[in-house]
Amino acid sequence: MSIGSVLTLLREDFPDVTISKIRFLESEGLISPERAPSGYRRFSQSDCERLRFVLTAQRDRYLPLKVIKEQLEAIDHGNDGPAAGTRLLSSARSAVAPATDFGSRGDRVSRESLIDRTAVDSAFVTELQRSGLLTPGPAGFFDEDAVRLVEAAAALASYGVETRHLRAFKVSADREAGLVAQIASPIAKGKGTGARDRAEELVREIAALSVTLHTQLVKAAVRDVLD
């Protein structure tokens, strides 16, 4: 298949994919399509399945390309039969990010559903919103990340941690996000092919490292308190 044909096949499930994105993934070693004598890329069914694996892992699990590439290499080492493509897609859906999952997934969650699923009262959700810790999306709906946030806030509240105390977490998160933006923005504005794709990948990588660093710092500080 030509790169245009591959793009047509993928866009039904991944409407944001572009030829530039496919070429970027090739330059990063995620796929290796053959070249026709004329120099044009010729993609096999296996190449398409690998692309689906990568795009699914990025969209649903927000994994860095480095991690995805390692998973592909592990799968390649054990897969050589006709079921390889099926196992690729299955692995993509069940993959877990090393530090955390940055993708907001799942159906839209109404305020009523959010309250019901987290077993909190309406006043608690309102307090989180007023504090800037919880922000609804378009049309006032939330997502699965919001559910996890409310669950964590409610659990902390059961230990006496008030909502006003959680502002420190929000301030820290905003500062980390600002740092990531400072690093990634110049790359995203570059004129080279795949500049935006490189910036998005950089954001994933730095965000994952940031969460890992934050976790280790908290663990070290808590260990000092216990000692």
C-alpha positions as CSV (number, residue, x, y, z in Angstrom):
1,M,0.0,0.0,0.0
2,S,1.0,3.6,-0.5
3,I,1.3,6.0,2.4
4,G,-1.9,7.7,1.1
5,S,-3.8,4.3,1.3
6,V,-2.5,3.7,4.8
7,L,-3.7,7.2,5.8
8,T,-7.2,6.4,4.5
9,L,-7.3,3.2,6.5
10,L,-6.2,4.7,9.7
11,R,-8.2,7.9,9.6
12,E,-11.5,6.2,10.4
13,D,-10.1,5.4,13.9
14,F,-7.5,8.1,14.2
15,P,-8.9,11.2,12.4
16,D,-5.9,13.4,13.5
17,V,-3.2,11.2,11.9
18,T,-1.3,12.8,9.0
19,I,1.3,11.8,6.5
20,S,3.7,13.9,8.5
21,K,2.9,11.8,11.6
22,I,3.5,8.5,9.7
23,R,6.8,9.7,8.4
24,F,7.8,10.9,11.9
25,L,7.1,7.5,13.3
26,E,9.2,5.9,10.6
27,S,12.1,8.3,11.4
28,E,11.8,7.2,15.0
29,G,12.2,3.5,14.0
30,L,8.6,2.4,14.9
31,I,7.9,1.2,11.4
32,S,10.1,0.2,8.5
33,P,8.1,0.2,5.2
34,E,9.9,-1.1,2.1
35,R,10.9,1.2,-0.7
36,A,9.9,0.7,-4.3
37,P,12.6,1.1,-6.9
38,S,11.1,4.6,-7.5
39,G,11.7,5.4,-3.9
40,Y,8.1,5.5,-2.8
41,R,7.2,3.8,0.5
42,R,5.3,0.5,0.2
43,F,3.4,-0.5,3.4
44,S,2.5,-4.0,4.3
45,Q,-0.4,-5.2,6.5
46,S,2.1,-5.7,9.2
47,D,3.2,-2.1,8.9
48,C,-0.4,-1.0,9.3
49,E,-0.9,-3.1,12.4
50,R,2.2,-1.6,13.9
51,L,0.9,1.9,13.2
52,R,-2.4,1.0,14.9
53,F,-0.5,-0.3,17.9
54,V,1.5,2.9,18.2
55,L,-1.4,5.3,17.7
56,T,-3.6,3.3,20.1
57,A,-0.9,3.3,22.8
58,Q,-0.4,7.0,22.4
59,R,-4.1,7.9,22.3
60,D,-5.5,5.5,25.0
61,R,-2.4,5.2,27.3
62,Y,-0.4,8.3,26.4
63,L,2.8,6.3,26.4
64,P,6.1,7.8,25.3
65,L,7.5,6.5,22.0
66,K,10.5,5.0,23.8
67,V,8.2,2.8,25.8
68,I,6.1,1.8,22.8
69,K,9.2,1.0,20.8
70,E,10.4,-1.3,23.7
71,Q,7.1,-3.0,23.7
72,L,7.2,-3.5,19.9
73,E,10.6,-5.0,20.1
74,A,9.5,-7.4,22.9
75,I,6.5,-8.4,20.8
76,D,8.7,-8.9,17.7
77,H,10.9,-11.2,19.6
78,G,8.0,-13.6,20.3
79,N,5.7,-13.0,17.4
80,D,6.1,-14.5,14.0
81,G,2.8,-16.1,13.2
82,P,-0.5,-14.8,11.5
83,A,-1.9,-13.8,14.9
84,A,0.9,-11.3,15.5
85,G,-1.3,-8.4,14.4
86,T,-4.1,-9.3,16.8
87,R,-1.6,-9.6,19.6
88,L,-0.2,-6.2,18.7
89,L,-3.6,-4.5,19.1
90,S,-4.4,-6.4,22.3
91,S,-1.0,-5.4,23.8
92,A,-1.7,-1.8,22.8
93,R,-5.0,-1.7,24.6
94,S,-3.7,-3.4,27.8
95,A,-0.4,-1.4,28.1
96,V,0.2,0.6,31.2
97,A,2.3,3.7,31.4
98,P,5.4,3.4,33.5
99,A,4.6,6.5,35.7
100,T,1.0,7.3,35.1
101,D,-1.6,7.4,32.4
102,F,-1.9,10.9,30.9
103,G,-4.8,10.2,28.6
104,S,-8.3,11.3,29.5
105,R,-10.4,8.3,28.5
106,G,-13.9,7.0,28.7
107,D,-17.4,8.5,28.1
108,R,-18.5,11.9,29.2
109,V,-19.5,11.9,32.9
110,S,-22.3,14.1,34.1
111,R,-22.1,15.9,37.5
112,E,-24.8,13.6,38.8
113,S,-22.9,10.5,37.7
114,L,-19.6,11.9,39.1
115,I,-21.3,12.3,42.5
116,D,-22.9,8.9,42.4
117,R,-19.7,7.1,41.4
118,T,-17.5,8.8,43.9
119,A,-20.0,8.7,46.8
120,V,-19.4,12.4,47.6
121,D,-22.0,15.1,48.1
122,S,-22.7,18.0,45.7
123,A,-21.2,20.5,48.0
124,F,-17.8,18.7,47.9
125,V,-17.7,18.8,44.1
126,T,-18.7,22.5,44.2
127,E,-15.8,23.2,46.6
128,L,-13.3,21.4,44.4
129,Q,-14.5,23.5,41.4
130,R,-14.3,26.8,43.3
131,S,-10.8,25.9,44.4
132,G,-9.8,25.4,40.8
133,L,-9.0,21.7,41.4
134,L,-11.8,20.3,39.3
135,T,-12.8,21.8,35.9
136,P,-15.6,20.4,33.7
137,G,-15.2,20.1,30.0
138,P,-17.5,21.2,27.2
139,A,-21.2,21.3,28.0
140,G,-20.3,20.8,31.7
141,F,-19.3,17.2,31.5
142,F,-16.4,15.5,33.2
143,D,-14.2,12.6,32.2
144,E,-12.6,9.5,33.9
145,D,-9.6,11.6,35.1
146,A,-12.1,13.8,37.0
147,V,-13.6,10.7,38.7
148,R,-10.1,9.6,39.9
149,L,-9.4,13.2,41.1
150,V,-12.5,13.4,43.2
151,E,-11.9,9.9,44.6
152,A,-8.4,10.9,45.7
153,A,-9.6,14.2,47.1
154,A,-12.4,12.5,49.1
155,A,-9.9,9.9,50.4
156,L,-7.6,12.7,51.6
157,A,-10.6,14.5,53.2
158,S,-11.3,11.4,55.3
159,Y,-7.8,11.9,56.8
160,G,-8.6,15.5,57.6
161,V,-6.9,17.1,54.6
162,E,-9.2,19.9,53.6
163,T,-9.8,21.2,50.1
164,R,-7.9,24.4,50.8
165,H,-4.8,22.3,51.6
166,L,-5.0,20.7,48.1
167,R,-4.3,24.1,46.5
168,A,-0.6,23.4,47.0
169,F,-0.9,20.3,44.7
170,K,-2.6,22.5,42.0
171,V,0.0,25.2,42.2
172,S,2.8,22.6,41.9
173,A,1.1,20.9,38.9
174,D,0.6,24.2,37.1
175,R,4.3,25.1,37.6
176,E,5.4,21.7,36.2
177,A,3.0,22.1,33.2
178,G,4.5,25.6,32.6
179,L,8.0,24.2,32.6
180,V,7.0,21.5,30.1
181,A,5.4,24.1,27.9
182,Q,8.5,26.3,27.9
183,I,10.6,23.3,26.6
184,A,8.1,22.0,24.1
185,S,6.7,25.2,22.5
186,P,9.9,26.2,20.6
187,I,10.0,22.7,19.1
188,A,6.3,22.8,18.2
189,K,6.8,26.1,16.3
190,G,9.7,24.7,14.3
191,K,9.4,24.5,10.5
192,G,10.9,21.1,10.1
193,T,8.8,18.1,9.1
194,G,7.2,16.4,12.1
195,A,7.9,19.4,14.5
196,R,4.6,19.2,16.2
197,D,4.8,15.4,16.5
198,R,8.3,15.7,18.1
199,A,6.9,18.4,20.5
200,E,3.9,16.1,21.5
201,E,6.3,13.2,22.1
202,L,8.6,15.4,24.2
203,V,5.6,16.5,26.3
204,R,4.7,12.9,27.0
205,E,8.3,12.0,28.0
206,I,8.9,15.0,30.2
207,A,5.4,14.7,31.9
208,A,6.1,11.0,32.7
209,L,9.5,11.9,34.1
210,S,8.0,14.8,36.1
211,V,5.5,12.5,37.8
212,T,8.1,9.9,38.5
213,L,10.4,12.6,40.1
214,H,7.5,14.0,42.1
215,T,6.6,10.6,43.4
216,Q,10.2,9.8,44.5
217,L,10.5,13.2,46.2
218,V,7.3,12.7,48.2
219,K,8.4,9.2,49.2
220,A,11.8,10.5,50.3
221,A,10.2,13.3,52.3
222,V,7.7,11.0,54.0
223,R,10.5,8.5,54.8
224,D,12.3,11.3,56.6
225,V,9.2,12.1,58.6
226,L,8.8,8.5,59.6
227,D,12.5,8.3,60.6
